[in-house]
Amino acid sequence: EAQVTQNPRYLITVTGKKLTVTCSQNMNHEYMSWYRQDPGLGLRQIYYSMNVEVTDKGDVPEGYKVSRKEKRNFPLILESPSPNQTSLYFCASRLAAGSNGYTFGSGTRLTVV
Amino acid sequence: KQEVTQIPAALSVPEGENLVLNCSFTDSAIYNLQWFRQDPGKGLTSLLLIQSSQREQTSGRLNASLDKSSGRSTLYIAASQPGDSATYLCVISGGGADGLTFGKGTHLIIQP
């Protein structure tokens, strides 16, 4: 089944403890991106990647890192999480830039205490 | 910068009614427009994708239209059911470095 898989689905962590949220797609998509969703603010883009080894900042990149060493994986790294990073996170992918639609993962609910 | 507005923000209707959700956008230079459904705390499920060159798409009881010149899209839901209760998001792709602009959604409740 064609899908975007995020792990974990739920995570509670403490301030300052490094964590990684994984994202993997099995559709050979070139483009991948990360979003966070907060009440009243909607979805906002954190980082995106046009292809392997090509990443760029979205609208809210502060406090996050990403890497794209291989096409299928696009992990989101929080080096030193803070409570304001408590949010619902989504990974998405699409075939290439242009007119293709997006596929979203099921989301990761992160709580930083 | 593209802005996407969805009206209404919330809607509650009895089961069986036909309804229309509205999406407006400020920049007509789009690659496509996608309607998603989101259940509480869950992921986004793609409902319909309308390419820039298309005017509408249909899937089952859903029909989405696109009018780039007026900056509008509508999602029509026929014969609504309680299972249609969810938040519906209008998402526009501007292409290139992207590029996705999200509306804030319409929270739909279908009363049994």
Interface residues (C-beta under 8 A of the other chain):
Chain A: Y31 S33 Y35 G40 G42 L43 Q45 Y48 M50 D56 L88 F90 A92 A97 G98 S99 N100 G101 Y102 T103 F104 G105 S106 G107 R109
Chain B: Y31 N32 Q34 F36 G41 K42 G43 L44 T45 S46 L49 Q51 S52 L89 V91 S93 G95 G96 A97 D98 G99 L100 F102 G103 K104 G105
